[in-house]
Amino acid sequence: MTTMSGSTFDTDHAGAVSDGTIAGLRAFFESDPSARIAQNAVTRTDINDVALNRSIVTDTDFSFSTLLDDWEVTNQRQSGRCWMFAALNLMRVGAMKAMNLKNFEFSQNYMFFWDKFERANYFLEQIIDTADRDVDDRTVAFMLDGPIDDGGQWNMFMNLVRRHGVVPQSVMPETHSSSSSGRMNAHLKFKLREGARTLRGLVAAGRSSDEVRAAKETILSTIWRMLCVHLGTPPSSFDWQWNDKDRAFHRDGEMTPLQFAEKYVDLPLDDYVCLVNDPRESSPYGRTFTVERLGNVVGGRPVIYLNIEIDMMKSITRSVLESGEPVWFGCDVGPQMQRQLGLWDSDMFRYEDLYGAGFDLDKADRLEHHQSLMTHAMLFTGVDVVDGGTRRWRVENSWGADKSGRKGFYTMNDSWFDEYMFEIAARKSMLPAELQAALDTEPIVLPAWDPMGSLAR
């Protein structure tokens, strides 16, 4: 039992750390020369600089047997719009070819506006649907925790394109809040949580469905005004003309966003499916999954995943790239990443050498124990194949060209793909027949808080 200023602490309590244990830990650390050297280094230098596996850096070449990109990267800045940046970057490849442009961007802000507005409506409908539950019900609490986040999924993006089309960036350019969404999101969340209180109260009071939805429309009118203030008003039509890279002039005239998408989005959107690698025992391969209450457009198509083995994911990704088309993907971006070099490898940092302890969770364990989840979406634009096997992957990121990779492009060594890759979007026709058939099975429903839904948060 220890004493301090007249108070006592019961170190004899079961599970308490004893004074003897602490003394032993002090002595053990001080007797270990490597621990003291690690302490001296890490107290003065970023641990990633100390733990960097130099052989990975020197052994990695930045050339690729298949290389598709010949354009500049984009920049999502201080926002969580990676999923729509990656999807628009995929779509702009065909648009640049069709318009004979060296560089072109669809308006990310336009898509951001419609996602926010549609997602607000989706959230309020979910609140109405669960209004008979306690406010501290886990699902209700989960929805209230993140009513309108920046993230999203491939299927959610497709819903936006089908519903609202796309426009060139010049038609609805970036604003302060599209590039730095934190304050706008804070105010939107306040109004949506306030709206949730109102709608739940009306349902509890026995008001009719018409009265509840009339109240929802009032809430949405406020959300619309707020979004217009922050992001600008989305155009219903616009005049489009341009000079191509050969200085030739072209004019399409007045177009709606849906007409622009019809003309310049050359991908067969209805053919694309989401493929994931989820190695948890509860997630069998060859089965479809969905995440409860994950979506953004009421009446849109649900988020459906097909779970496949990692080697199959690599094979499909490689085949698509070698056919001349980039690949949209989702991953856990942070672990084992050297941002300035633009390099990922599963053994990039040797933390175990500094700590004297292994890091032994495998991919399935990391998912189950909240250590890993999908956090970022990007675009594969190349692959290096040696003796029939993939060695490294070329990645177009959306973090800008300055101080981020090689002018914004990154290299992913194949070992990292195994450990931290979770999802790609690919054409159904790229799948073997048995996996195409599996797409028609009834999906297993994962809870709203499952890590397979994390990219939307």
N, C-alpha and C positions, 0 to 999 in steps of 0.2 A: 504494500500500500504506500503510495507517494503522497506527500503533503506540500501545499503551496499556499501561502498567505492564509493559513488557518483552514483551508479546505482540503479535502482528501479525495483521492481517485483510487478506486478499487481495482488494482492491477491483478488481483486474484480472481476477478470475475471471469467465468468461462469465455474464452475467445478473445479476451483483452490482450494487447501486446505488453509483455512484461519488461521491466527494466533490464533484466538479464538478456532478453532477446535483443533489445536495442544496443546494449553494450557489445554483444557478440557481433552484430552487424557492423558497428563502427570499426571494431578490430579487424574483421574480415576484409572490409574495403581498404583500410589503411595498409594491410599486409599484401595487397595485390598490386604490383607495379603497373600492370596494364590498365587497371581501373583508374589509378591516379593519372596516368598519361591521357586516358580518355577524358577524364575530368578537366585536365589542363587544356585540352584541345577544344572541347565542346563548350566550355564556359567562355571562350573567347571567339568562337567561330561557329557559324551555322552548322548543325549536325550533318546536313546533307553534303556539305563541302568536305567534311571529315570522313564520312562513310562512303563517299563516292567510289564505286568500283571502276578504277581507271582502265582496267583491261577491256571493259565493255565499251568505253568511249573510243579507245584506240583501235579496237577490233571491228567496229561498226562502220561499214561503208554506206554512203548516202546516194548510191546509184541503184537503179531498178531495171529489171528486164522488161517490165511493162510500166510505162509512165504516161498518164493521160493529161495531167494539168498543164496548161499554158496560159494561166491567168493569175490575177492578184487575189489574195485572200480577203475575206470580209472581217468585220469587227463588231461583235455584239456588245462590246463595252461592258458597263456595269448593269447587266441584265441577264436573266436566265433563259434567253431565247435561243439557245444552241440548237434545239430540235428543229425550229423553223428555219434558222440560218442554214443548217445542213441540208434540209429538204429543198429550200430555194436554191442553194448552191448546186444541188443535183439537177434541178430543173433548168437552171440558167445555161447549162452546157448546150442543150439543144436550141435554146433561144438565141444564144450567141451565134451559132452556126446559121440559123434561119435568117438572122438579121445581118450577118457578116460583120460582127462586132468583135473587137479584141477583148473588151471588158464590158460587162453588163450586170446589173443587179436588179432583181425584183424588189419591190418595197417591202422590207421587213416590218416597217411601222404599220403598214396597211394590214398585214396579217396579225400583228400584235393587237391592234384595235379590235378586230373582229373576234379574236380569241378571247380577249378580256370581256367583251360584251356577251358573247355566246356562253362563256364559262360562268358569268354572273347569273345568267338565266338558268343554266344547268344546275348550279349550286342551289339556287332558290327552289327549283323543282325538287331536288333531293331533300331539302329541308321540309318541304310540304309532305313528301312521301314518308318521312320518318317523324312527323310531328307528334305521333302517338307515343314515341319513346321518351324516356327521361333525358334531360339535357346532358347528363353525365354518362349516358349510354356510350360505349366505346366508339361505335360508328359515328354517332352524332358528334361526339367530342373530336373525333379525328377530322370530320368535315369542317367543323368550326375552327380547328387549328390552322387550316390552310385553305380558306375558301376561294382564293383566286391567285394562285402562284404563277410564276412565269414559265415553268417547265411544261413539257408536253410529250406526246408520243406520235409516232408516224401516222397511225390511224386518225388521230385527232387533227393532224395537219391536213390529211386528205379530206376530212369533213369540211374544213374551212375552204379549201380550194373548190370543192364541189358546190358549196353553198354561196361563196362570195367571190370566187375567181381570184385573179392576181392583177397587179399593176406594176409598171416600172417604178423604180425608186424615185425618179424625178417627179412623179405625179403625187406621191405622198412621202416626202423625205423624212429623215430622222428628226426627232425633237429631243429636247433635254431629257424628258421623262421616258422616251423610248430607249435612250441610251443609258439612263440611270433611273431605274424604275422603283427604287426603294420607297421614296416618299409617296408617290402615286399609289403604290400597292398598299401602303399603310392606311391611306384614307379610304381606298376601295374596300379593304378588309373591315374597317370600322363600319361603313355603311351597310355592308353585306351581313355582318353580325347583328347590327341593329335591325336589318330587315328580317333576319332569322328570328329574332325575338318577336317581332311584330307578327310574322306569319304563324309561328308556333302559338302565339297568344290567341290569334283568331281561330285556329283549329281547336284549341282547348276550350274556347268559348262557344263552340258549336256553330260557327258561321258557315254559310254555304260555300261550295266550291267556287261559285262565281265571285263571291265577295273576297275570298282568299286570293284568287288570281287577279282580281282588280287591284288589290293591294300590291301584289307582285309587280304589276305593270307600273304602278307609281314608283316603286323602288327602282325598277329598270330605267325609268325616265331620268332619275337622278344619276344613275351609273352612266347613262349615255352622255349627259351633260359633263360629268367629270372627265370622261374619256376624251371628249371633244376638246375640253380645256387643255388637257395634258398632251394629247397626241395629234390634234387636228381632226377635222371632219373627213371621213372616208368618201371619196368621190363615187357618184353613181355612174358617171361616164367621164371621158377625157379625150383630148385630141392627141394623137400619137404620130410623130414624124421624127426622122433621125437621119444623120449622116453616118454611113458605114465606115469601116476601116480603110476603104479605098476612096473615101470622100464622096461617094455617090449618095444622092439624096433620095429618101423614100418617105412616103406619106400613106398612112392607113386611114387618117381622118378620125372622126369620133367613134369611140369604142366603149363598150361596157367592160368592167373587169372580167365578167364571164366570157365575153367574146375574145378578150385578149388572151385569157387562159386557153380557150379553144384553139386559137391560132398558134400560140407560141409555147405551150406546154406539150411536148411531143411524146411524153411518157404514157404508156397505157395504165393509168392509175388503178383501174379495177383489177389489173392482173397482179398487183403487188400484195405481198403478204409479209407479216412480221415473224421472223424466226429467232428463237432465243435459245441460249444454252444455260439451263438451270439444272445443275447436277445433284440437287437435293433428292433424298430418297422419296420424299413425298411428291416429287415432280417427275413422273415417268416420261421417258423419251417416246416420241411418236404420238404424243397427246396434245390437244389444244387446251389453252388456258385463257381465262379472262380475269380481270381484277374488279371486284365489286365496286360499283359507283365511280369508276374511272371513265371520264369522258369530258367533252366540252360543248357539243352541239346536241340539244334535245332533238331526237329524231334522226341523228346521224348514226353511222355504223359503229358498232362496239369495238373496243380494243381487243383483238384476238391474237394470241401467240401460238406458234407451233414449236414445241420443245424438241431440239435436235442435238446430236452429239457435236462436240467442238470440231472434230475433224470434218464432219459434213459441212459445218458452217464455213470452215476454211475453204473447202473444195468449191462450194457455191460462190463464195466471195471472189476467189481466184478466177473462176470461170466467167463471172460477170465482168471483172476488170479486163480480162484478156479478150472479151468480146467488144471492148471499147466503151464501157459504161461505168461511171463511178458507183460507189455503194454507200448508202446511208447506214450508220451504225450507232449503237449506244454502248457505253462502257463505264467502268469506274475509273475516272480519268486521273485521280490524284496519286495513287500509290506507285512508287518506283518510276517517277517521272522527273527528268531533268529538263526544266522548262526552257532555260536559255539555249541549251544545245538542241532542243526539240527531239528528245530521245526517250523512248520507253524500253525497259528490259526488266524481266522479273527479278533479276539480280543486280539492279542498278545501284542499290545502296546496301552496304553490309552492316546493318544495324546490330546484328547479333555479335559481330566482332567487338563493338564498343560496349554493349551491355553485358556480354558474356552469357547471353540467354537466347535460345532459339525462338522463332516466330512460326508456330507449327500449325496454324489453322489452314486447312485446304479450302478450295473454292466453295464447296458446299457448306463447310463449317462457318466460313466468313459470312455467307448469306444468312444462315440460321442464327448466328450470334451477333448480328447487327454490325459486323465489321466491314461489310462490303455491300454495295448496291449500285444501281445505275445512276450516274451523276452527270453525264455529259454525252452529247451526240455530235458526231463529226462525219467526215466523208472520206472514204478510201478512194485514192486516185492513182494508186500504183501498187505493184507487188514485185518482189524479186524471187525468182524461182531458180533453184540450183538442183540439178540431177533429179528433177521431178518433184522436189519438195519445196515448200515455201520457206523463205529465210527471213524476210522482213517485208514491211508494208509501208506504203506512202500515205500520209494522212493530211488532208486539208482541214485545218482548224479554223475557228472564227474568233480568234483573240487578237487579230491585227497582225501586222508585219513587224512591228518594232519590239525588240527584246522578247520575242516569242518564237522559238524554233528558227528555222531557216526561211526568213521572210514569211513566217506564219505557217510553213509546212513542217510536218514532223515525221520522224521515222519510228515505227513500232517494230521491235524485234519479235520474232515469232513466239518466243517464250512468254511474252507479255500477253499476246493474243489468247493463249491458253488460260491464263489466270484471271484476266480482268475484262475480257470481252464478253458481252451478254446478248447482244441483239443486232440483227441486220434486217433491212427491208430488201426483198428480192422478188423477182417475178415468179409467180406460181409455176410457170413453165420450166423454170430452172430446177425444180425439185424432182427426185425420182418418183415413179408412179405411186409407190406405197405411201410416201409422204403427202403427195397431192390428195390421195384418198383420205388420209388422216385429217385433212383440213375440214372435212365434212362432218366430223364427229362432234358430239355435244361437248362444249368446253368445260373443264373443271373450273370452279369459281374460287379464286383466291380472295382472302379478306382485303378490305380497302387499304390496310396498312402494310401489305406484303411488299417486300423490296422490288418485286417485278413491276410495281407501279411507281417506283421512286423517281423515274425520269420526269414524270409529270409534276413533281413537286420541287 
